[in-house]
Amino acid sequence: MSPQLILLSAILLPGSGQVWNGQPFRGLIFVFFILLFGALTLVTAAPETSLVGKLSGGLFIWALSIPEAYRTARLRQALRLQTAPRP
């Protein structure tokens, strides 16, 4: 799968980029921490905090997972191209 499609997948659904990269456990770990930190900031945020502020912990982890999935996909693609038989 192309790195661009994996990037799009990671943007739309947290953890799916890692799953497409063949790392389902890593994707599950990202989803777990997105939910954990999202819930933690939701509970600890002040009542007048905006929804984005209340979910900022989960959004931060999600934002970290996106470039990680893309970078891994690009590395995997480069390795495939290097090991591909040449005519």
C-alpha positions in Angstrom: 0.0 0.0 0.0 1.3 3.4 -0.8 2.5 5.8 2.0 0.0 8.4 0.9 -2.9 6.0 1.4 -1.6 5.0 4.7 -1.3 8.6 5.7 -4.9 9.2 4.7 -6.0 6.2 6.6 -4.1 7.3 9.7 -5.7 10.8 9.5 -9.2 9.4 9.2 -9.0 6.5 11.7 -6.5 6.5 14.6 -4.3 3.4 14.6 -5.3 2.2 11.1 -2.0 3.4 9.6 -0.1 1.2 11.8 -2.4 -1.7 11.0 -1.9 -1.2 7.3 1.8 -1.1 7.9 1.6 -4.6 9.4 1.8 -3.5 13.0 -1.7 -4.2 14.4 -0.5 -4.3 18.0 1.2 -0.9 17.7 -2.1 0.5 16.2 -4.0 -1.0 19.2 -1.5 0.6 21.6 -2.0 4.0 19.9 -5.8 3.7 20.1 -5.5 2.7 23.8 -3.4 5.7 24.7 -5.6 8.1 22.6 -8.6 6.9 24.6 -6.7 7.0 27.9 -5.3 10.5 27.5 -8.5 11.8 25.9 -10.5 10.5 28.9 -7.9 11.8 31.4 -7.9 15.3 30.0 -11.7 15.2 29.7 -12.0 14.5 33.4 -9.3 16.8 34.6 -10.0 19.9 32.4 -11.8 22.8 33.9 -15.6 23.1 33.1 -15.1 26.2 31.0 -12.5 24.5 28.7 -13.5 24.0 25.1 -14.1 20.5 23.8 -10.8 20.5 21.9 -9.1 21.4 25.2 -10.9 18.7 27.0 -9.8 16.1 24.5 -6.3 17.5 23.8 -4.5 14.6 25.4 -6.0 12.1 23.0 -5.7 14.5 20.0 -2.0 14.9 20.8 -1.4 11.1 20.7 -3.4 10.9 17.5 -1.3 13.6 16.0 1.9 11.7 17.0 0.6 8.5 15.4 0.0 10.1 11.9 3.6 11.0 10.9 4.8 7.8 12.6 2.6 5.7 10.3 3.6 7.6 7.2 7.3 7.4 8.1 7.1 3.7 8.6 5.2 3.3 5.3 7.9 5.2 3.4 10.7 3.2 5.0 8.9 -0.1 4.1 8.4 1.1 0.6 12.1 2.1 0.2 13.1 -1.4 1.5 10.8 -3.1 -1.0 12.2 -1.0 -3.8 15.8 -1.8 -2.7 15.2 -5.6 -2.5 13.1 -5.9 -5.6 14.8 -7.9 -8.3 16.1 -5.7 -11.1 15.7 -6.7 -14.8 
